[in-house]
Amino acid sequence: MRARVAHAGAVAPVVFVAAYAAVTLLPVPKNVLSVGAGALFGFGPGTALVWLAAMVGAVAAFAVARAVDPGALSWVVGRHRDRVLRVLHRHGLASVLIARLVPVAPFTAVNYVSGMSPLRPRDFVLGTAVGILPGTVVYVAVGAYGLTRPGTVVLAGSALLALTAGGGVAARRLRTAGPTPAAPPADTGPSRQE
């Protein structure tokens, strides 16, 4: 497979980024593709390609969700809607960053929920750009080195556990960070912060 990718030249990375970005629009696991990128492109290029593809897909999903009626957020998060809106309204950047750092938070769901909320686009983009980097590095490293360096798998697993634990603690602190202002009105379409 690596030989085929090398033979394809510049086409292979373009196809990979397009395919990965498209997959991020769907609620399917993407970590396998990240591992595959490490195996096919190597650690450095694989990390760059996965990060770029995830960013393209995340921004596309956010834009699609922005076009949806904000009332749909109630359907997505149910009875937690008001709490989600309050947290995103007050701690937008930190919320996205934590959601991205915790590997168990569904990537696609975070994209769509963020787009349907009054979250500032710049907070979403910055939180995503920084937050997905550690997980991306871990999964691509497993693909690039996992078979030849077994210690990498152990190190990657430990890093994922640390990210999950740290993200959980940060999320708990965020929830208990004092009184939260009232959530924005239900019809957040026109008042979404740009």
C-alpha positions in Angstrom: 0.0 0.0 0.0 2.8 2.4 0.8 4.4 1.7 -2.6 1.0 2.5 -4.3 0.7 5.7 -2.3 4.2 6.7 -3.3 3.5 5.8 -6.9 0.4 8.0 -6.9 2.4 11.0 -6.1 0.6 14.2 -5.1 -2.8 12.7 -6.0 -2.7 10.3 -2.9 -2.7 13.1 -0.2 -5.4 15.0 -2.0 -7.6 12.0 -2.3 -7.0 11.1 1.3 -7.8 14.6 2.6 -11.0 14.7 0.5 -12.1 11.3 1.6 -11.3 11.9 5.3 -13.1 15.3 5.3 -16.2 13.7 3.7 -16.2 10.9 6.4 -16.1 13.5 9.2 -19.6 14.6 8.1 -20.9 11.2 9.1 -21.2 9.7 12.5 -18.6 6.9 11.9 -15.3 6.3 13.7 -12.4 8.2 12.1 -9.6 7.0 14.2 -9.0 4.0 11.9 -8.3 6.5 9.1 -5.9 8.3 11.3 -4.0 5.1 12.0 -4.1 4.3 8.3 -2.6 7.7 7.5 0.3 6.9 9.7 0.8 3.6 8.1 0.5 4.9 4.5 2.2 8.4 4.7 4.5 8.1 7.8 4.3 10.1 11.0 5.0 13.7 9.9 3.0 13.8 6.6 0.3 11.6 8.1 -0.2 13.9 11.0 -0.4 17.0 8.8 -2.8 15.3 6.4 -5.2 14.0 9.2 -5.1 17.4 10.9 -5.9 19.2 7.6 -8.6 16.8 6.6 -10.3 16.9 10.1 -10.3 20.7 10.0 -11.8 20.8 6.6 -14.5 18.3 7.6 -15.2 20.0 11.0 -15.6 23.5 9.4 -17.8 22.0 6.7 -20.1 20.3 9.3 -20.2 23.5 11.3 -21.3 25.5 8.3 -24.0 22.9 7.4 -25.3 23.1 11.0 -25.4 26.9 10.9 -27.9 26.6 8.0 -30.1 24.4 10.1 -33.0 25.8 12.3 -31.5 26.4 15.8 -34.5 24.6 17.3 -33.0 21.4 16.0 -30.5 21.6 18.8 -33.2 20.5 21.2 -33.6 17.3 19.1 -29.9 16.6 19.2 -29.1 17.2 22.8 -32.6 16.8 24.3 -33.2 18.0 27.8 -29.6 19.2 28.1 -30.2 21.9 25.5 -30.3 24.9 27.9 -27.2 23.7 29.8 -25.3 23.2 26.5 -26.2 26.6 25.3 -25.2 28.2 28.6 -21.8 26.5 28.6 -21.1 27.3 25.0 -22.2 30.9 25.4 -20.0 31.5 28.4 -17.0 29.2 27.7 -17.1 28.7 23.9 -13.4 28.3 23.2 -12.7 26.3 26.4 -15.7 24.0 25.8 -14.6 23.1 22.2 -11.0 22.6 23.3 -12.1 20.2 26.1 -14.5 18.4 23.8 -11.7 17.9 21.3 -9.1 16.8 23.9 -11.3 14.1 25.4 -11.1 11.3 22.9 -14.5 9.9 23.8 -16.4 13.0 22.7 -17.9 12.2 19.3 -16.1 14.4 16.7 -19.0 14.7 14.4 -21.5 15.5 17.1 -19.3 18.3 18.5 -19.2 19.8 14.9 -22.9 19.8 14.4 -23.9 20.9 18.0 -21.4 23.7 17.8 -22.8 24.9 14.5 -26.4 24.9 15.8 -25.4 26.9 18.9 -24.5 30.6 19.3 -20.8 29.6 19.5 -18.4 32.1 17.7 -16.9 30.5 14.5 -13.4 31.7 15.6 -13.8 29.9 19.0 -14.9 26.7 17.2 -12.0 26.8 14.6 -9.3 27.7 17.2 -10.6 25.1 19.8 -10.7 22.5 17.1 -7.3 23.3 15.6 -5.5 23.0 18.9 -7.7 20.4 20.5 -7.5 17.7 17.9 -3.7 17.9 17.6 -2.8 15.6 20.5 -5.2 12.8 19.6 -4.2 13.1 15.9 -0.5 12.7 16.9 -1.3 9.6 19.0 -3.4 7.8 16.4 -1.0 8.6 13.5 1.9 7.4 15.6 0.3 4.1 16.2 -0.1 3.7 12.5 3.4 4.8 11.7 5.3 3.0 14.4 2.9 0.5 16.1 4.2 -2.6 14.3 7.9 -1.8 14.5 7.9 -0.1 17.9 5.5 -1.9 20.3 6.3 0.6 23.0 4.5 3.2 20.9 1.2 1.5 21.3 1.6 1.5 25.1 2.7 5.2 25.1 -0.3 6.1 22.8 -2.7 4.3 25.1 -1.3 6.0 28.1 -1.6 9.4 26.3 -5.2 8.7 25.4 -6.0 7.8 29.1 -4.3 11.0 30.3 -6.2 13.1 27.8 -9.5 11.5 28.9 -8.8 12.0 32.6 -7.5 15.5 32.1 -10.5 16.5 29.9 -12.9 15.0 32.4 -11.4 17.1 35.2 -11.4 20.2 33.1 -15.0 19.7 32.1 -16.0 19.2 35.8 -14.3 22.5 36.7 -15.9 24.3 33.8 -19.4 23.1 35.0 -18.7 24.4 38.5 -16.9 27.6 37.6 -19.6 29.8 39.2 -22.9 31.2 38.1 -23.6 31.0 34.5 -25.5 33.7 32.6 -28.8 33.0 31.1 -28.7 31.1 27.8 -29.3 33.0 24.6 -32.9 33.0 23.4 -34.3 29.9 21.6 -34.2 31.5 18.2 -30.4 32.0 17.9 -30.4 32.1 14.1 -30.1 35.9 13.6 -28.2 36.5 16.8 -25.5 34.0 16.3 -22.2 35.6 16.9 -20.1 35.8 13.7 
